[in-house]
């Protein structure tokens, strides 16, 4: 039997995907991530794999390492690198419940990236059920913190990647179905303004507003955006009493840079904003950074060529593009380990309350992964 003959059943896949989606798992809720690990671990064990739950750290949830039996277990093989965390708080199911409508399947995290993890696992499940043997050992590493830049598990991912020959990252496919070969750098920055408090009604002139200073800096920072290096202020926390001039304001900035040179210039520009104006202090510190994964590297293109050939046989054309959205593929690709990213399901609305996948992409992408597992040597 070849991977093209594996009996993928869309109705069965959707039914078994449902618990993955209905187990909500936002990054900042370690207990929720632990529940999600339990759901994934059961399905991995039922597929015939051995499991290792790796304790969380830095306030993040646990990770799950999954190994399928193989006579050469321990030798370099294929690593499937995925994340179980989502950007959706517990309770989002009330606004975007799991449902199947008009060829689409909805739910928080179904596109980014529980659907992709699931179809890759389904590929191995069907391979095992058919009694087939992959040429190389296959390992899954499912982590809890990708949506916040992978501060807790980067070294875990990089070490696992170094032990393997190839890395497959089933992040959602691009809008046209393409995979990703190469990703731009993603840098995060933490900002704090420290002002001078006063009573906002009685002694307004004595105060120096941390919020006002931050508001001016937001416009200044976002105005630094170019095609090659972007800046976006996505989080602001400040104030508690409207009758108090704010003494503290916190913000977070995300920057995308296409090259290492763009990244260095962007970092220097952000850190250079630190200083004091009108008795209000601005402190800028650098957060986690995803390195540039240069597009078009020979080892990645060779892996892509194999995937494109498999896709042709499955019945679709697999293009490739670099992407500005970061993923854990940044880390493995930057290490020079052959990496293919965004091999997961097709859909729309990731990170929104309309997040969904296209039902017909489940078997398409499951078969693509089965082909990779069966043909990479």
BELVENPE-V6541 format. One record per pair of residues at least 4 apart in sequence whose ideal C-beta (glycine too) atoms are under 8 Angstrom apart, sorted by the first residue. I is the first residue (numbers start at 1). J is the second residue. If there is no record, write none. Layout:
BEGIN
{{I J} {I J}}
END
This chain:
BEGIN
{{1 5} {1 6} {1 130} {1 132} {2 374} {3 123} {3 127} {3 132} {3 367} {3 370} {3 371} {3 373} {3 374} {3 375} {4 313} {4 314} {4 367} {4 371} {6 123} {6 126} {6 127} {6 130} {6 367} {6 370} {7 126} {8 13} {8 122} {8 126} {8 362} {8 363} {8 366} {8 367} {9 13} {10 14} {10 359} {10 360} {10 362} {10 363} {11 15} {12 16} {13 17} {13 118} {13 119} {13 122} {13 362} {13 363} {13 366} {14 18} {14 100} {14 105} {14 359} {14 362} {16 43} {16 118} {17 21} {17 105} {17 110} {17 114} {17 115} {17 118} {17 362} {18 22} {18 98} {19 23} {19 39} {20 36} {20 39} {20 40} {20 43} {20 114} {20 117} {20 118} {21 98} {21 107} {21 108} {21 109} {21 110} {21 114} {22 93} {22 98} {22 107} {23 32} {23 35} {23 36} {23 39} {24 32} {24 86} {24 88} {24 89} {24 90} {24 91} {24 92} {24 93} {24 108} {24 109} {25 29} {25 32} {25 33} {25 35} {25 36} {25 61} {25 84} {25 85} {25 86} {25 109} {25 144} {26 32} {26 85} {26 86} {26 87} {26 88} {26 89} {26 90} {27 33} {27 60} {27 85} {27 86} {27 87} {27 144} {27 145} {27 146} {27 147} {27 148} {28 59} {28 148} {29 33} {29 61} {29 89} {29 90} {30 34} {30 56} {30 59} {30 60} {30 61} {30 62} {30 144} {31 35} {31 61} {32 36} {32 61} {32 90} {33 37} {33 56} {33 60} {33 61} {33 62} {33 84} {33 85} {33 144} {34 38} {34 56} {34 61} {34 62} {35 39} {36 40} {36 61} {36 84} {37 41} {37 53} {37 61} {37 62} {37 63} {37 64} {37 84} {37 142} {37 144} {38 42} {39 43} {40 44} {40 64} {40 84} {40 117} {40 121} {40 142} {41 45} {41 51} {41 53} {41 64} {41 66} {42 46} {43 47} {43 118} {43 121} {43 125} {44 49} {44 51} {44 64} {44 66} {44 121} {44 140} {45 49} {45 50} {45 51} {46 125} {47 68} {47 121} {47 124} {47 125} {47 128} {48 68} {48 69} {48 125} {48 128} {49 66} {49 67} {49 68} {49 69} {49 124} {49 140} {50 66} {50 67} {50 68} {50 69} {51 64} {51 65} {51 66} {52 64} {52 65} {52 66} {52 67} {53 62} {53 63} {53 64} {54 62} {54 63} {54 64} {54 65} {54 156} {55 62} {56 60} {56 61} {56 62} {56 63} {56 144} {56 152} {57 152} {58 145} {58 151} {58 152} {59 152} {60 144} {60 145} {60 151} {60 152} {60 153} {61 84} {61 85} {61 144} {61 145} {62 144} {63 141} {63 142} {63 143} {63 144} {63 153} {63 156} {64 84} {64 140} {64 141} {64 142} {65 139} {65 140} {65 141} {65 142} {65 160} {66 139} {66 140} {66 141} {66 142} {67 73} {67 137} {67 138} {67 139} {67 140} {68 124} {68 128} {68 134} {68 137} {68 138} {68 139} {69 73} {70 77} {70 133} {70 134} {70 136} {70 137} {70 138} {71 133} {72 77} {72 136} {72 137} {73 137} {74 137} {75 136} {75 137} {76 136} {76 163} {76 164} {76 165} {77 134} {77 136} {77 137} {77 138} {77 139} {77 164} {77 165} {77 166} {78 134} {78 136} {78 137} {78 138} {78 139} {78 164} {78 165} {78 166} {78 167} {78 168} {78 372} {78 373} {78 376} {79 139} {79 140} {79 141} {79 160} {79 161} {79 163} {79 164} {79 166} {79 167} {79 168} {79 332} {80 117} {80 120} {80 138} {80 139} {80 140} {80 141} {80 167} {80 168} {80 169} {80 170} {80 369} {81 141} {81 143} {81 157} {81 160} {81 161} {81 167} {81 168} {81 169} {81 328} {81 329} {81 332} {82 113} {82 116} {82 117} {82 120} {82 140} {82 141} {82 142} {82 143} {82 169} {82 170} {82 171} {83 113} {83 142} {83 143} {83 144} {83 145} {83 146} {83 147} {83 150} {83 328} {84 114} {84 117} {84 142} {84 143} {84 144} {85 143} {85 144} {85 145} {85 146} {85 147} {85 148} {86 108} {86 109} {86 112} {86 114} {86 147} {87 112} {87 147} {87 351} {88 92} {88 96} {88 108} {88 109} {88 355} {92 96} {92 108} {92 353} {93 97} {93 98} {93 107} {93 108} {95 353} {96 106} {96 107} {96 108} {96 353} {96 354} {96 355} {97 106} {97 107} {98 105} {98 106} {98 107} {98 110} {99 105} {99 106} {99 107} {100 104} {100 105} {100 106} {100 359} {101 106} {103 358} {103 359} {103 360} {104 347} {104 356} {104 357} {104 358} {104 359} {105 110} {105 115} {105 356} {105 357} {105 359} {105 362} {106 110} {106 354} {106 355} {106 356} {107 355} {107 356} {108 355} {109 113} {109 114} {109 355} {110 114} {110 115} {110 345} {110 347} {110 355} {110 356} {110 357} {111 115} {111 172} {111 344} {111 345} {111 347} {111 348} {111 349} {111 350} {111 355} {111 356} {111 357} {112 171} {112 172} {112 350} {112 351} {112 355} {113 117} {113 170} {113 171} {113 172} {113 344} {114 118} {115 119} {115 172} {115 344} {115 345} {115 347} {115 357} {115 362} {116 120} {116 170} {116 171} {116 172} {116 343} {116 344} {116 345} {116 365} {117 121} {117 140} {117 142} {117 170} {117 344} {118 122} {119 123} {119 170} {119 344} {119 345} {119 362} {119 365} {119 366} {119 369} {120 124} {120 140} {120 168} {120 170} {120 343} {120 344} {120 366} {120 369} {121 125} {121 140} {122 126} {122 366} {123 127} {123 366} {123 367} {123 369} {123 370} {123 373} {124 128} {124 138} {124 140} {124 369} {124 370} {124 373} {125 129} {126 130} {126 366} {126 370} {127 132} {127 134} {127 370} {127 373} {127 374} {128 132} {132 374} {134 138} {134 373} {134 374} {135 374} {135 375} {135 376} {135 377} {136 165} {136 166} {136 376} {136 377} {138 373} {139 160} {139 164} {141 156} {141 157} {141 160} {143 150} {143 152} {143 153} {143 156} {143 157} {143 328} {144 152} {144 153} {145 149} {145 150} {145 151} {145 152} {145 153} {146 150} {146 327} {146 328} {148 288} {149 186} {149 188} {149 287} {149 288} {149 289} {149 290} {149 326} {150 154} {150 157} {150 288} {150 290} {150 328} {150 331} {151 287} {151 288} {153 157} {154 158} {154 288} {154 328} {154 331} {155 159} {156 160} {157 161} {157 328} {157 331} {157 332} {158 162} {158 331} {158 332} {158 335} {159 163} {160 164} {161 167} {161 331} {161 332} {161 335} {161 337} {162 335} {162 337} {164 337} {165 337} {165 338} {165 376} {166 303} {166 337} {166 338} {166 339} {166 340} {166 376} {167 329} {167 332} {167 333} {167 337} {167 338} {167 339} {167 340} {168 339} {168 340} {168 343} {168 369} {168 372} {169 180} {169 327} {169 328} {169 329} {169 332} {169 339} {169 340} {169 341} {169 342} {169 343} {170 342} {170 343} {170 344} {170 365} {170 369} {171 180} {171 327} {171 329} {171 341} {171 342} {171 343} {171 344} {172 342} {172 344} {172 345} {172 346} {172 347} {172 350} {172 357} {173 177} {173 178} {173 179} {173 342} {173 343} {173 344} {173 345} {173 346} {173 347} {173 361} {173 365} {174 178} {174 179} {174 180} {174 319} {174 321} {174 323} {174 342} {175 348} {176 319} {177 316} {177 317} {177 318} {177 319} {177 346} {178 318} {178 319} {178 320} {178 321} {178 342} {179 304} {179 307} {179 318} {179 319} {179 320} {179 340} {179 341} {179 342} {179 343} {180 320} {180 321} {180 322} {180 323} {180 327} {180 329} {180 340} {180 341} {180 342} {181 295} {181 296} {181 297} {181 300} {181 301} {181 304} {181 320} {181 321} {181 322} {181 339} {181 340} {181 341} {182 293} {182 294} {182 295} {182 296} {182 297} {182 300} {182 322} {182 323} {182 333} {183 290} {183 292} {183 293} {183 322} {183 323} {183 324} {183 325} {183 326} {183 327} {183 329} {183 330} {183 333} {183 341} {184 256} {184 257} {184 258} {184 292} {184 322} {184 323} {184 324} {184 326} {185 256} {185 257} {185 258} {185 259} {185 260} {185 262} {185 263} {185 289} {185 290} {185 291} {185 292} {185 326} {185 330} {186 254} {186 255} {186 256} {186 257} {186 289} {186 290} {186 325} {186 326} {186 330} {187 254} {187 255} {187 257} {187 263} {187 266} {187 267} {187 270} {187 286} {187 287} {187 289} {187 290} {188 252} {188 253} {188 254} {188 255} {188 286} {188 287} {188 288} {188 289} {189 252} {189 253} {189 255} {189 270} {189 284} {189 285} {189 286} {189 287} {190 250} {190 251} {190 252} {190 253} {190 284} {190 285} {190 286} {190 287} {191 214} {191 217} {191 250} {191 251} {191 252} {191 253} {191 282} {191 283} {191 284} {192 248} {192 249} {192 250} {192 251} {192 282} {192 283} {193 210} {193 211} {193 213} {193 214} {193 217} {193 248} {193 249} {193 280} {193 281} {193 282} {193 283} {194 210} {194 247} {194 248} {194 280} {194 281} {194 283} {195 207} {195 208} {195 209} {195 210} {195 211} {195 212} {195 213} {195 245} {195 246} {195 247} {195 248} {195 249} {195 279} {195 280} {196 206} {196 207} {196 208} {196 245} {196 247} {196 279} {196 280} {197 207} {197 244} {197 245} {197 246} {197 247} {198 202} {198 203} {198 204} {198 205} {198 206} {198 207} {198 244} {198 245} {199 203} {199 204} {199 207} {199 243} {199 244} {199 245} {200 204} {200 207} {200 242} {200 243} {200 244} {200 245} {201 243} {203 207} {204 245} {207 245} {208 213} {208 245} {208 278} {208 279} {208 280} {209 213} {209 245} {209 246} {209 280} {210 214} {210 238} {210 246} {210 247} {210 248} {210 249} {210 280} {211 215} {211 238} {211 239} {211 246} {211 249} {212 216} {212 246} {212 280} {213 217} {213 249} {213 277} {213 278} {213 280} {213 282} {214 218} {214 236} {214 238} {214 249} {214 251} {215 219} {216 220} {217 221} {217 251} {217 273} {217 282} {218 222} {218 233} {218 236} {218 251} {219 223} {220 224} {220 273} {221 231} {221 233} {221 253} {221 270} {221 273} {222 231} {222 232} {222 233} {224 229} {224 231} {224 266} {224 269} {225 229} {225 230} {225 231} {225 232} {226 230} {228 257} {228 258} {228 259} {228 262} {229 255} {229 256} {229 257} {229 258} {229 262} {229 263} {229 265} {229 266} {230 255} {230 256} {230 324} {231 253} {231 254} {231 255} {231 266} {231 270} {232 253} {232 254} {232 255} {233 251} {233 252} {233 253} {234 252} {234 253} {234 254} {235 250} {235 251} {235 252} {236 249} {236 250} {236 251} {237 249} {237 250} {237 251} {238 246} {238 248} {238 249} {238 250} {239 244} {239 246} {239 249} {240 244} {252 287} {253 270} {255 263} {255 266} {255 267} {255 270} {256 324} {256 326} {257 262} {257 263} {257 265} {257 266} {257 292} {258 262} {258 292} {258 324} {259 263} {259 292} {260 264} {260 292} {261 265} {262 266} {263 267} {263 289} {263 292} {264 268} {265 269} {266 270} {267 271} {267 286} {268 272} {269 273} {270 284} {270 286} {271 284} {271 286} {273 282} {273 284} {274 282} {274 283} {274 284} {275 281} {275 282} {276 280} {276 281} {276 282} {277 282} {290 326} {290 327} {290 330} {290 331} {291 330} {291 331} {291 334} {292 330} {292 334} {293 329} {293 330} {293 332} {293 333} {293 334} {293 339} {294 333} {294 334} {295 300} {295 322} {296 300} {296 301} {297 301} {297 333} {297 336} {298 302} {299 303} {299 336} {299 337} {299 338} {300 304} {300 333} {300 338} {300 339} {300 340} {301 305} {302 306} {302 338} {303 307} {303 338} {303 339} {303 340} {303 376} {304 308} {304 318} {304 320} {304 340} {305 309} {306 310} {306 372} {306 375} {306 376} {307 311} {307 318} {307 340} {307 343} {307 368} {307 371} {307 372} {308 312} {308 317} {308 318} {308 320} {309 313} {310 314} {310 368} {310 371} {310 372} {310 375} {311 316} {311 317} {311 318} {311 368} {311 371} {312 316} {312 317} {312 318} {313 371} {314 364} {314 367} {314 368} {314 371} {315 364} {316 364} {318 368} {323 341} {323 342} {326 330} {327 341} {327 342} {328 332} {329 333} {329 339} {329 341} {329 342} {330 334} {331 335} {332 337} {332 339} {333 337} {333 339} {333 341} {340 372} {343 365} {343 368} {343 369} {343 372} {344 365} {345 357} {345 358} {345 361} {345 362} {345 365} {346 357} {346 358} {346 361} {346 364} {346 365} {347 355} {347 356} {347 357} {347 358} {347 361} {348 354} {348 355} {348 356} {349 353} {349 354} {349 355} {349 356} {350 355} {351 355} {357 361} {357 362} {360 364} {361 365} {362 366} {363 367} {364 368} {365 369} {366 370} {367 371} {368 372} {369 373} {370 374} {371 375} {372 376}}
END
